[in-house]
Amino acid sequence: MPDAAACAAMRASPSRYRSQGFKPDWTRYNDGMAGLVTLGTHALDSAALESKQEKLIGLLRGMGRVLVAYSGGTDSAYLAWAAKQALGDNAVAVTADSPSVPRSHMRDAAALTHDFGIRHEIIQTLEFENPEYAANNPDRCFYCKDELFRRMEELAARFPGQIIVYGVNTDDLGDYRPGQKAAKIHEVKAPLVEAGLSKAEIRELSRLAGLPTWDRPAAACLSSRIAYGTQVTVENILQVETAEEALKALGFRQFRVRYHSGEVVRVEIAREELSKALSIEMFDMISSSLKSLGFKYVTLDMQGYRQGSMNEVLPEADKAKVAHEV
């Protein structure tokens, strides 16, 4: 199990993600994930999928040159792949190197672009220097995406005529996502939405394309693990990252470590895996691993993992305000 020092050491310079020849173990996503990630309750229409993919590639081809905001997750990986099919080397995947991105995700992102021949740029973002981001209010994601798109606009000066695109899909439109407001301000395009693609459809098209990210679990940035109103710092982000690496080492696949204070942490584990956690022996292993990082109280959420659980405490008025602005 990695300790905090080991995780800190993993935060290598961007060039090392490529130069070390790292080959990710994609099986940690693919093996056993069928029960955790589904493609929906109904079979997807292959003709409709092909039509939507053709529409997406046509949209991208019409843009001429694109910079793809690429985190390495399912949506952005598929968008980067589609952009490569449409535009070849006129498509560039751009990954933000930030403390809020786990180092393992950075290495996976670099490996995928290498394997599929996609041009890849890694840029540093400085959202942690922005007090409005660090304050960790419900609109934190706006400041993160605003910083990302500003840095991508700077990068675009090196690639004349580039249009910035990102991987929001149709399922994301009804969720509480302040980052979409930043995309609107910076006039970032959302071709997956324009093509009418849902998350399930993107997963299936990714599988057909041979992308190992097709069934990768949802992976929001590490800052999303910090309770609203608790300041986000590089230190508590590293604490969360190390805690999640510890749970991964114990064999869990879909989970979150939710940071509620320097003393209290709440562990969410997918219901499909929850029974594995429900033994005295596992309680002790999880507790000792996380307490060794400085937490005094380690709790297990009986509802299990669910996406965006920190948003459950937000007043509906706050959610509606941001949705209206987007």
Secondary structure, 3 states (H helix, E strand, C coil): CCCHHHHHHCCCCCCHHHHCCCCCCCHHHHCCHHHCCCCCCCCCCHHHHHHHHHHHHHHHHHHCCEEEECCCCHHHHHHHHHHHHHHHHHEEEEEEECCCCCHHHHHHHHHHHHHCCCEEEEEECCHHHCHHHHCCCCCHHHHHHHHHHHHHHHHHCCCCCCEEECCCCHHHHHCCCCHHHHHHHCCCECHHHHCCCCHHHHHHHHHHHCCCCCCCCCCCCHHHHECCCCCCCHHHHHHHHHHHHHHHHCCCCCEEEEECCCCEEEEEECHHHHHHHCCHHHHHHHHHHHHCCCCCEEEECCCCCCCCHHHHHCCHHHHHHHHHHC
